[in-house]
Amino acid sequence: MKPSACAATLAAAALLTSLTTTTPAQAASLPGVDMEALVKAAQIDPRRASEKPTPGAKASVLLVERVPAPLTPPGPRNKHAGTIPAKRKGRNTMGTTLNKVLSVAAAAAAIGGTAVAAAPPASAADRDGKCDSGEFCYYFNSGNKGSVSDFRGSVADYGAKQPGCYEFKGQGSGKGKCVKNAAASVWNRTGQTVRVYYNSDHGGIYQDFKKGEKGDLNPRLKNQNASHELSPRNRVNMSFALYQARGGRLTCPFDGYQHRSGRHEGIDFARSRGSNVYALVSGKVTRVVEGRDGGAGLSTIAVYNASLRRTVIYLHTDPRNSLRAGQSIRKGQVIANEAWRGVSSSSSAHTHVEMRPGRQTHASPSGDEHLANPNPNSFWRSQGYNVR
């Protein structure tokens, strides 16, 4: 894919899968609740509402948010509309639409006069605005004062707007405000180092807090906090690891079928033609296609890592002659040279890197309407890379 075609591409937004409606009369009869607590109770990240729920998602959540008017189809930034995915186990299934939730609430009202909710799992109560043992906590004001926002794990993006953002939940100044770019001090009670980042997705400048440490964010991060990570790893940029030399650059990010035609399901990097291309993960080669320079000569190298259950595919390179299907390769091994195989112009030589779930031999089609790959950024971070 030509790097110039991706100049305006943005990071992928989570896809919403469906939408149901309810009447004002139904909505008025329901109690208002903390939507974040509802989402946490179902163990679904509001920023990833289209993904399957994590293991252990409960089938007992009956509360819905009070709405003043019928729901209408939202734009891509409305994070709470649509169905709430359910995890099926035997015959017990959480209602997958608001209409099902409403019917349960109506039944409860018929019995006891009000809608009732089963007790949420512990994860819903974890963020209670109190800095308990095992938590990392932001404070709205310096000196560990003001409202508290408490966390038990890493968060790559707090969200910037209500509804849906992580917010300050404790009593005091700042309560209800989004945490992103609003914290002034922290208390690390997790028992491990926590790193606070300037950018989302654990990027940019950062400040580390050792276990048990209290303190103010430094002047560069005060009110500029966008993510945090427990037990951070020292990462290397993918653009450096792919070429093992300076001068590589990310030219086109994962698109997620959001912003342009072509449906880019990988990440493009570029360096001068002939540069060595190194494997980013170890594994077994499942397919090698030599290809040729020019638009009709696409080359492919597919490497499957069984322990990760992921395949990494490299397109447009000049594969090394010794590379064969069935061969085991190690992370950091030279597998190809930078080329323009399957690219119309030599000036657009680059390497397309694509992460696919499971054992694969081909890259996902780039012109269809089906999104085959998840956003790969969290995977690459887990492997010790910055996606840049």
N, C-alpha and C positions, 0 to 999 in steps of 0.2 A: 504494500500500500504506500502511495506516495506520501512523504512527510508533509508536503505542502497542503495536502487535502485535509490534514488534521489540525490545522492551526487554530481553529475555533472550537475544537472538541473539548468538552467539559467532562468531569468525573461522572460516572454512571449514577443515576438515581434509582432507588428500589422501585420495582414495578408493582402497582396495585392490581390485584387479580380480579376483583369483582365489586359490585356495589348493590346494596339493598336500601329500601326506604322504609320510613315509618311515619305515621300520621302525627300531627300536633297533639291530638288527644292522647295517643299512646305515650308520646314523649313526656307530656305534662304529668302523667301518673307515676313516672319513674323517679327515684331519688338521684340527685346529682352526686357524682363520685369523682375522686381523683383519677383521671384517665391514665396517668402514668402508673398508678398502683394496679389498675385493671390490666394494663398491658403486661406489667411485671408479673402479675398473678398468673397470666397465661404463658409466661416465660417467652414472650415475643418482644424483640427489640423494636421500638416504634420506628426506627430508621430502616428496618428491614422487614416491613410488614408483609411482604410477599413470600418470604422464605418459610420453609416448614418449621414448626415449633421444635425447640430442643427437647431431648429426651426428658421425660418427667413432667411434661406439660399437663396441667390438671384439666379435668372435664367438669369442673364444678363451679365455674365462674358464671354468675347470673346477672351481675350488675352491668348496666350500660350507662354511658354519659347522658346527662340531661341535655336535650337539644331544644331550642326554642321554635324550630320550624323544620319541615321535612328536609331530609338530607338531599343534596343535589350532587351530581357527579363532580368530583373535585379536580383541581389541577394536580400536576405531579407532586406539589409540595404539601398537599393535604395528607398527613400521615396516618390519620385515624379512621378515615372512611373505609367502607368496604367490609369484606368478610373477615372474620377472625379465624385463621387456620386452626384445625383441630388435629390432635394426634389420636389415631384410632387404636384401640386395644380391645380385642374381642368385640363385644356388642356395645361397649361404652364409648360414646362419641360426643364430643362437645359440639353444640350447635354451630354450624358454619356460617350462619347469617344472622343479622340483627333480628329478622322476623322470628327465628327460632328462639332467640333469647327473650324476645317480647312475649312469645307464647308461654314460656316457662314462668316469666315474671307475672303474667296475667293469672296463671294458675295459682301461683303463690298468693296473689292478692285475693283471689276468690276464697282461699282457705283462711288466711289470717288477716286480711285487710291491707297488708303491705307486702311489697316484694322483699324477699329475703335472699341473702347470699351465704353460701358455704364459706367456711374460713379459708382464706387464701393460703398458699404455701408460704414457707418461711421467707422465700426470696422477695415476696411483696412487702414484707415488714422490714427487710434489711435496711432500706433507705428511709429512716424515720426522723432524720434531722438531729440525731444524737451521735456523737463520735464514740462508738463502742470499740472494745478490743477486737482486733482483726480488720479494722476499717481504715481506709485513707479518707481524710476529710478536708474539704475546702472551707474556709471562712470568708465571709463577705468583706470583713474589715481586717486591717492589720492587727497584729498582736493577738491572733486567735479570738477575735470578737466578732459579733454580728451573727447572722444566720449561718447554719451549718448545712453542707451537702456531703453526705457520707456514701462511700463506695466500698465494695468488697472485691472488685476486680478491675482490670484494665478497661478503659473506654477510649475508643479511637475518635469519636466525634460526639460532643455533648448535644448538638443541635443548637440552633441560634434563635428559634422562635417558639412561642407557645401557640397551640398545644404541641407537646411532643418533646421538648427539650428537657434535659436534666436540670433540675432547679434547686435552689436553696430551700430546704424544707424546715429547718429549725426556727425557733422563735428568734426575733431580733431583726436588726436592720438587714434589708436585702431579701427577706423571705418572699418566695414566689418568683424571684428573678432567675433567668437562665444562668447557669454556671459559666458558660463559655464567655471568655474575656471579661469576667466579673469578679474573680477571686483575688484576694489580697494576701492570705496566709493559709498555712496548712498544718495538719497534725497527722503524722504517719504512724498508725497503730497496727500495721499489717504484719510486722515481723520480718519484712524484707524491704529492700530499697525500692522507692517509687520515683519515677522520673516524670516531671511535668514538662510538656512540650508547648512551643509557641504555635505550631500548626496542628491541624487535624491529621489523623492517620499517623500519629507518632513521628512527626517530622519537625524540622527547623531547630532553632536553639532550644536548650533544655536546662533544667535544674534538677539535681538529684537530692532526695531526702532519705537519709538512712532510717532504719527501723527505730521507732520511738522518738524521732526528731520532730520538734515543733519549730515553726519559723515563718517569716514573711517571704513571699516570692520576691526575687530580685527585681530591680527597676525595669528590666527588659521583659519580664514575665508578669509583673503585677497588672491585673486587669487585661492580660493578653494570653491567658491560658486556654488552649483549644483541645488538649487530650492529655491523658496520663497513662503510664504503663508500670505494672508491677514486675519486678525482677527484669529490668531492661537488658537487652543484648546490645553489644556494640555492633552496629550494622554497617554494611558497605553498600554503596550505591550500585544498583543493577547495571547501570551504564558502564561502571568501572569493572565489575566482576565479569561481565560478558566478554570484554575485550582485554582484561588484565592490563589496561593502559589508560592513561588520561586521553581525553579528546572524544570519548564516546558521549552520546547525548540521547535522551528520550525524545523522540520526534512525534509519537502518536500514542496517547494513553488508551486504555480499555474504554470503549464507548458505551457498551451496555444497551445498544439499540435506541439511544435517546436523542442524539443531536444531529445525525447526518445519515445519508444513504451510504451503503457499503457495509454497514453492520460490522464494525471492527470488534472482534472478540479476543484480541490479543493486545500486546504492547510492542511498539516499534522502537528500535534503537538504531543508531547510525554511527559509523565511523568510516574512515577512508577505505576504499576498495583494497582488498587483499589483507586487511587486518585479520589476525587470528580471532576466531570465535570459540569461546570456552563453554563447556557444559555448566549450567547453573545448579543442577542436581545430579546425583548419581542414578544409575538405573540400567535397564536392559533396552537396547535398541529394538524397536518393533517394526520400523520401516525406514528405508533410505531411498530417496529418489534424487538422482544427480541433477536433473533439469538442465537448463542452458540459459545464458543471458538473453534477455528480451521478454516481452509480455507473454509469450506462449510457453515458456520453459520453466514453470514453477518447480523448485526443488523442495524436498521435505526431509527432515530428520525428526523422528519421533522416539522419545525415551520414556519408558515406563518405570516408575519407582513403586515397587510392590508395597513397601511399608507405609508410604504416604498415600497409596492408592490414587496416584495422580500421574498423568502423562504430560510431559513438557515437549512442545513441538516447535521446531525452528524452521522458518521458511525463508526463501530467497538467497540462502547462503550457497557457497561452493563446498559441498561435503568432502571431507578427506577421503582419499581413495581407499584407505584401509578400513573404513567404516562399513560394517555389515549388520544386517538384521540378526538378532540373537546375541550380539556382542554386548558384554557388560562394560560400562564406562563409569568413570569416577567423576565426582564434582571437581571442576577445575581442569579437566582434560580438554585439550584442543580437539574440536570435532569438525571445524569448517573454517572457511575464510569468507570475509565480507564480500558480497557479490550483488548482482541484480538479476537473479534468475526468477523469472516470472514478473519482472518489473519492466515497464516500457522504456525507461530512460536510465542510462548509466549514472547520471547525476543524482538519481533517487535510490541508489544502492542502500540497503538497510537489512537488518535482521528482525523478523517478526517472531516474537516469543509468545507462545500461547499455552496456558495451563488448562488442562481438561480433566474432569473427574473420571476415574476408572482407567482401564487399559484401552488405549486408542491407537490408531495407526494414521489417521488423517486429521487435518485441521478442520474446524467447523466451516461450513459454507459461508461465504462473505456476502452473498447477495440475496439470501432468503429472508423470511420474516420470523424465523425461529431463533430465539436466544438459547444457545446450547451450553454456554459456559457461565459460571458465576463470576462475580467481580473477583479478580485474582489477587487484589492488593494485600488482603489479610494473609493469604497463603505465602506470598513472597516475604512479608514481614516475619512470618513464623520461621522462615528459612534463613533469616539473618540479613535480609536485604532492605534497603530503602528503595521505594519505587520511584527512582529518578536517576 
